[in-house]
Amino acid sequence: MEQQPTLTLPDVALLARVSRPVVSMWRRRPRARGQFIPFPSAVATVGGVERFDRDEIVAWLEQTGRGNNPEARQDAPALSIPESADADDVVTLLCLHAMSGTELAELDTAELHALAEQIDPADEILQREVYQLRADIDLLGYVDDLAGASYGVSDALARFESGRLQRQAGERGLSEGVVELLCTAGDAARVHLGGESVALVPPSNHRLASRLAERFPAILAGPAVSGRELRRRAVIGGFEVIGEARSTVRVVSVVGESETIALDALDDLVVSLRPTDIGIALGSAAVLCDEMTGGGEQRRAQTLRAGNLAMAIRLPRGLWKAAHRQSLAVWIVQGGRSTRSLRMADVTSESFDLTDLASDISAALKLTEARAYRYARAGELASVLAGGPVVPRGVRAVQLGSTSSTSHLDQIHTATLTTSEPLPGYDVTAAPAPGQVLLKQRSLGELVSAGHLAMKRGSRIDVTEQDRDGTVRLLTADASVEDARLDPLDAVQLYPRATRTEPGDVIFLQRPRPLARVDLEGGALVASPSRILRLRPGATIGPQALAAIINLLAPPGTDWQTWSVPDLHAGEAEALDATLAGAAQYLANLRRHMQATHDLTTSLIRGVASGAVSIDPINTKEAG
């Protein structure tokens, strides 16, 4: 009996193009557009997971206007996967649908078998799989609906594999960044081998295989079971499949495999390469790059002893979703190569350019020194075979030294203009006072109630609108937009209601920790979440003291109204504020000297390392 299509709550989120928590919020808030429109009730619970009628969900989304998908009705059939569906069966039936163009739900079992025999008489793709699958009316109808709701069968497969079955399997695959990198490496290998005559031997990761196949003229598939599955997916994706090729790029992924299985797969890849083949392996950096011990080190050394590793690349963390703190790595292995050197690159600490990385791979495959490498550096295979790492951590390409010393000298001279200045000390004359029996404190909330303090909110400001030649400063308590300025006319036009600071205003942040600074000039805009505290006549504290108390004494995680300040007489408040202003200026001078010293140190190291600067130790003055 045909069952009513259902959706789970994650399916609803995917259909509406919202996050999963949003759907839970919808269930708790039955009012929409001023009407009482409750979320549909579950029609079943399977394995502790609630199921909802697909048509009721679609009608509810249309009635409430919730979600971000105006085509929810068209997309819904692709998400309502039958409970009994098997992923391999769906792929087989999608392939049958693609090859025949026939609505499958109208066929009985005998007609389904006859159709498979008709389109695959040699049983090279799907005939035996169609005979073996148990296809009920729900599964056949789902495949028809899936194909009808998609932009072709290739899109249908992508929609299916992003749905419920993948979530139930707990698949957490590769990030888009590593997929793009492997596609770039595949392009470089294909071009090196001759371009249009090169076939792809894809990895077992279906998403990665599909993305790689788009860049190759054909896919190489054998007669084995894995080859049959590959042929079915190639038909769905519209890729040409061939049985033999003169040159191939073989891509292998051992991500998530144990050390033993990964080393076996890497060895199989190296052994299988012909002189006209290139292999690309993706795996854990612990196996492909780091030092190893015991049997693992010996097996990896045996694999690399042939000398056909052209390049090894250590990748940043976060590229594998299942273990985002683990680094991955890539090997580029060249068939027929036998050298005692390799190229190695560590791109874990920088954002890398794929075009430059492709150029490095191409040069490594050509064994050329005719170009400078952006990331890769030459290494000796002997050190790897002796137990060392394939890619030492932090290894960088050799860079050309600067032919001009002007920039380094300018930076050094600029820094020494500050570091050579004498830094006067700051002294305070203090004497004993009679003291007070009672220490009176007042909270900022009390000062606001008494009219001695006002709080003004900052404004949400688009920093991209800044003008370097502008005269209106943007301020925050944490100095995150310290150098940003706005044109005066733009400031009035874009933020007409924004509060401008006055001299002596305290700019503060409440969270993540209390932070404050004093604006001595005024006329600035304050970017939220920073806010303004403006002292009024009669306040028992000055702006410098208020900022210092917020920075040093305000408890983190508390509301600003609860922060306390001492209740001082006018003369005491003025004297304390003037003294703290001097201390703040002294601290600013110290920080300026520290920054100049940092710049000087950096410029000296880079200048001397590049051979553009020499130091005269005789005329260098010591500090003190």
N, C-alpha and C positions, 0 to 999 in steps of 0.2 A: 504494500500500500504506500502510495506517495505521501511523504511527510511535508508539513509546512516548513519552509526555510526559516532558519533562526539565526540570530546574531548574539554574540557575547558583548559584554560592556567594552572590552578592548576593540571589538569589531565596530561598535558604535562610534568610539572615539576616532578610529581610522576613517570611517565613513564620513563623519562630520568634520574631519581635519582639525581636531582639537586634541589636547592632551587628555590622558585617562582621568585625572582628578576632576576635570571640567564636567565629565559625564556624571560623576557622583554628585557634584554640586547641583546639576540639573535635577537629579532625582529628589534632592532635598528642597528644591524651590519650584513648587508646582505652578506658580503664576508666571505668565509670559504675555507680553503685550496687553497688560491689564486684565487678562482673563485667567481663569483657573483651568489650566491644561496640564494635568499630572502626567508624569512619565509613565509609559506603558508598563504593566505588570509582567513579571517573568512567566513564561508559559511552561517552563520545565527547568529542572536543575540536574545537570549531568556531571558527576564527579565533583560535586561541590561548586560547580560553575553555573551561574544563572544563564538561561537562554531566553531571548525575547523574539517575538514574532517580527520577522523582517518587514512585512508590509505595515505593521503598526508603528514601527520605529520610523520608517520613511514618512508616513503620514504625519507623525508627531513632529518631525523635523521641519516639514513643509508648513505645518500649521503654526508652529511657534517661531519659525524663522531663525532658529538657533543653528550654530555651526557655521562653517566657512566653505561649504561645498554646495553650490547651486545645482550640481548634477548628481545629488545623492541618490535619486531614484534610478538613474542609469548605472551608477557604480555599485549599488547594493547587491545585485546578484553575484558579483565577483567575490563578495565577502561571506556569503551564507554557505559555507562549506558543509556538506553532509557529515554527520557524526561518523559514519562508517568509511569515509574517504581515505584512501591511501595515496601518498604523494606520488609514488611511481605509477600508479594506475591513472591518476589525473594527467601526468605527463604523457603517458601512452595514448590516452584518449584525445588529448589535445593534438598530438601528432597525427592521429587518425583523422581528426576533424580538419587539420590543415591540409593533409594530402588528398582528402576526398571532397571537402566542402559540403559534407552531408550533415543534416541534423541528426544527432545520434539518439535522441530520446524517442524517436519514432521507430527505432529498430528493435526487433527482438534478438535473442542470443544468436540464433542461426543466421539472421541477416547481418549481424555485427561480424560474425566469423567470415561470412562470404565477402563482406566489404574489405576486411583485412587481407584476404587471399587475393582479391582483385587488385588492390593498390600495392601489395608487397608480395608478388608471386614467388620470388626467390627467398623469401623469409630472411631478408638482410636487416630489417629495421624493427618490425613490430608484430609480425603475424603470430609468432608463438606467445608473445606477451598478451595479445588480445584473447587468445584461447585460454590463457591461465587466469586472467583477472575475473573477478566476480562483480560485474557491473549491474547494479539495480537501476530502477527508473530515476531515483533521486540523484545518483552519481552522473548518469548520462544527461539528465536535465541540467545539473549544475554545470557540466562542461559546456553545454550549449549556451547557457546563460552567461557563463564566464567569457566565452568567445564573443558573444553578442554585446557585452558591456565593455569590451576592450577595443583598443585601436589596433586590431590585428592579433594573431595568435602569439606573437612575440611579447606584446604588451600583456596579453592574457596570462602568460606564464610568469611574467614579472609580478603581476598583481597577486597571483596565487601564492608565489613564494614569499611575499611580504605579509601574508595573512596568518590565520590561526594555527595552521600546522607547523609553521616555522616557530611561532611562539611556544607551542606545546613541546616542541623538540628542544627548546632552550637554546636555539642557535644565536650566537653572538659573533658575527663574522668580522671581516676586515673593514677598516675604515676606508672612506673614499680616498684619503691621501695615499695609502699604500697601493690601492688599486691603480690610481693614476701613475704612481711611480713604476709599477710593474709594466703598465702599458707603454710608458716611455722607454723602459729598458727593452721591451719587446720590439719597439720601433727601431731602436738603435741596432739590435741584433739582426732584424730583418733586412735593414738597409745594408748592413755590412755583408750579408750573405748574397745580396743580389736583388732584393726587392720583390718583384712580382712572382718569381718562381719559388718562393719560400712558403712552406706550409707550417701550420701551428700544431703542435702536440699539446693540447690544453691540460691544465691541472684538474683535479677532481672537484675543486671549489667551483660550483656552477656559475655563480655570479661573476667571479673572476674570469672564468673560461669564456663567458659570453662577451665580456668587455674586451678581452684580448682578441677574440675571433673577429670582431668588427674591423680590426686593423690588418687582417691577413687575407690573401686571396682564397685560401682553402684551409680546411682542417683535415689532419691525418687521423684516420680511425681504423682500427683493426677489427677482426671478426669476433673477438672475445665479447663476453657479456658487457663489459665496460664500454667496448666499442659500439655495441648496439645502442646503449643508452645515449652515448655521445651522438650517434647518428640521428636519434629521435630529437634530441635537443637542437641539433643543427638544422633539421627540417623546420622546426618551430621558429628558430631564429633567422632562417633564410640564408644559412651559410652553406657553401659548397663543401662536400666531403669527398676525399680521395683516399685510395688504398695505398698509395706509395708516392714518395716525393724525393727529389734529388737533394734538397736542403730543407732542414726543419729547425724551428726554434722550439725547444722542449721546456715547458714551464712546469715546475713541481712545487707544491706547497706542503711543507711538513710542520706547519703551525699547529700547535696543540698535541703533537705526537711525542711519545717518550723518546729519550735519548737514543735508545737502541733502534727503534723503528726509524727515527729521523736519519741516523747515520747509515742505516741500510738503504734507505731511499736515495740519499745523496750518492752513495757508492754506485747504486744501480744507474743513476743518471749519468755519472761520469763514464762508466763502462759502456753505456749504450750510445754514446756520441760518436758519430762518424766525423771525418775531417771537414765535412760540409754542414755540420750541425753546431748549434750553440744551445747551451742549457742555462736556464735561469731558475734558481732555487730560492724559495722564501722560507725562513724558519726562525727559530729563536736565536737571539744573539749569543745566548749561552752555549749553543751548539756550533753555530757558524763562525763566531768571532772570538769568544773568550778563551782563556786558558782552560785546558781540561786535564784531568789526571786519570791514571790507571788505564783500563781497557778502552775507554772512550777516546782518550788522547791518541792511543796507538791506532785505533780504527780510523780516526779522522786523518792522521798522518799518512796512513796507507792509501786512503782515497786521494789525498793531495800530492802524493809522491810522483805521480805522472807529470805534474807540472802544467796542467791545463786550466788552472784557476786564473782567469784574466783579471778579475776585480772582485773585491769583497767590500760591502757597504754596511756599516752599522747605522740603523735607523733610530729616530726618536721614539720615546715611549708614547703610548696612547693610540697606536695604530691597530692594535688588536683589541676589540671590544670586550672579549672575555677576560683579558688580563691587561688592563690599560697601563699598569705600571711596569710591564715587561717590555723590553726592547726587542724588536725584530731585526733581521739582517737579510741581506741578499748576496748570493753568489752569482757571478757571471762566469760560466765554464765554457771553454772553447775546444771543440773536438779537433784532434790533430796537433794541438799546441803542446810544446814541451820546453818550458823555460824555467829558469831558477829564480825568477822574480815575479812579482804580482803587484797590482795596484790596490791600495786600501784607502778607505775613506770613512770618517766618522762625522756624521751630520746630526748628531744628537743635540747639540747645543746651539743650533742656528736654523733659521728657516732657509730651505734650499730651493734653488731655481731648477725646475725640471729640465729646461733647455740646456743649461750648463752641465747638469748631471749627465744628460744624454751625450753631450760632447765628450765628457770624460770617459764614458763607457766606450764610445766609438774609438777614441784614441787608444784605450787599453786593449781593445780587440785588434787594432792595427799594429800594436807594439811600436808606436812611434813616440819620439821625444820632440817632434817638430812643433808641438804646441804646448802652451802652459796649461796645467790642470787647475781647475777651480777648486776641486775638493780632494782629488785623489793624490796619493803620495806613493812613491816606489818603495817596495819592501822586499826582503829576501825570503825565499821559500825555506832556506836552511833553518832560520830561526823558528819557523812554524813547525817544521819537522822535528826540531829539538825540544818541542813541548811548549813553545811560546804562543801567545795569542795570534790569531789570524789578523785581527784589526786591534791594535793597542788603543785603549781608550784615549780620546782627545787628539788622535793623530790628525795633522793638518797638511795640506798641500804646501810644497815649497813655493814661496812667493818671490817675485823679483823685488830687489831693493829699490828704494827711491833714488832717482838720479839727481834730485834737487833737494838741498837742505833748507830751502827757504821756509817752507811751511812749518817744519819742526822748530827751526830757530825762532820764527815769529811767535810760536806758541810758548816756547821757553822764555823768551824775553817778556812776553805779556804777563806770564805767571810771576816772574821775578820782580816785576814792578810792584807787585803786592807783597810777596814774601820778603823783599828787602826792606820794606817799611818797618820802622820800629813800632812795636805794638805797646802803647802806654798801658800801664796797669790801671785798675779801678779800685779806689779806696773809699771807704765810708767811715765818717766820723760818728761814732755812736757812744752814748754815755748812759749810765744807769738812770732809771726813772723810778718814781715812787711805786709804780705798779697799781693794779686795781684788784679789789677784793672779788669783784664779779666780772667775768669775761662775757660780755654781751655779744651774741651772734644774731644775725638776721638772715633769713633765707631770701633767695632772689624772688620767691613768690611773695614774701612780705613787702619787699621793695616795690614790686609791681603794684600791689594793692594800695600802697601808700603814695603812689604816683611818682616815686623816685627813680623808677626804671621802666623802660618800655622794650618789648620784644617785637622785632620786625622780621618777617619771613623773607628768605631769599627767593629768587625767581628761577624758574626753569629756563636756562639759557642754552641755546645751540652754539657750542664753541666753534663750529665750522663757519659761523658767520663772522669770525674775528677779522680785524683789519690791522695789519702791522703798523700802519701809519695812524691808527685811531688814537684818540685821547681819553676815551672812557675806559678805565681799568675794570677788569673782572677779578673779583677776589673770592677766595674760599679760605676756610680756617686751616685746611691742610696744604694750602699753596699749590693745589693740583692744577690750577690754570693761571699760574703766577704771571706769565708773560703775555697772556691774552688781553687784547684790547678791542674796542668797538669804535666805529665811526660815530660821532655824536648824533648825526641825523638818523643813522640806522638804529642807534640805541633808543631814540625817542619813538621811532616808527614801529620797531619790532617789540619793544617792551615798555609801552606807555605807562603801565601801572606799577612798574618795578620801583622799589624803594632805593634811593641813592643814599650812600653813607654820608655821615657828617664827621668832621674831625673829632677823634676821641671815641668813635664807635668801636665796640668789641665784636669781632666776627667770631662765631663759635660753632662747634659741632657737638652734638650730644652723644652720638654713637658713630663708630664702634667704641670709641673712648673719648672722654672730654678733651677738647682741643680748642684753643682760642688764640687770637692775635688782635692787636690794636691797629686801626687805620688812622694814621696821623694826618692824612691829607684830606679825606672826604671826597665826595663826588663820584664814588665807584658804585658799580653794580655788584651784588652778591649772588653767586650761583648756588642754588639749592643742591644738597640739603643743608648747607651752611645757613645760619641765621644771624641776626644783628641784635645786640644788647645796647641800648642807648640810655646812658645815665642822665637823669634830670637834676635840676637844682635841688639841693637838699639831700642828695645821696651821700651816704656815709663812707663811701669807698671811691677810689679813683679808677680810671680805665686800665692803667698798667697793673695795679694791684688785683683788679677783678680778673684780668686775663691770666695773671700768674697763679691765682687761686684755682681757676678752672683747670689750668694745665697741670698743676702739682698736687692739688688737694681734693678735687672733686672726685667722688667715688664712681668708678665705671659702672655702667648699667643702670644708673639712676636718672630720674627726670631733672631737667635743669632747674625747675622751680624749687627743688629741695636743696640745692647747693647753698651753703652758708658762707657769709662774709662777716668780718668783724665790724662792729658798730663803733666807728671812730669819730673823734671830734674833727672839725673842719681842718684845723692846723695839722693834726696828726695825719689825716688823709692826704693832704697836699704834700707834706714832707715825704711820706711813704711812697706816693706815686712818683714824685720827682726822682727819688733814689732808685726806684725800680726802673724808671725810664733810662737812667744812666746804665743800670745793669743790663737792660735789654740791648742798648747800643753797644756795650762792651761785648756781649754775647754775639751780636751780629758781626762785629769786627773779627772775633775769633773764628766764626764760621766762614767769613770771607777769606781769611788767611788759610784755613784748612782746605777750602776748595781750591785756592790757588796752589797750595802745596800738592794736592792731588793731581791737578793739571800738570804741574811741573814734573812730577815723578813719572806720569804717563808719557809725556812728551820726551823726556830724557831716555826712557827705556826704548821707545819706538824709534827715536832718532839714532841712538847708538846702535841698536840692533840692525837697522837698515843701512848702517855705514854712512849716514848723511850728517852726523853730528859727532864731534869729538869734544872731550871734556878736558879742561886745563886744571888739574888738581892743585896747582900752586896758587892760582888766583881765585879759587873757589873758597868763599868765606863760610866758616862754620857758624852754626846757630849758637846764640848765647851772647 
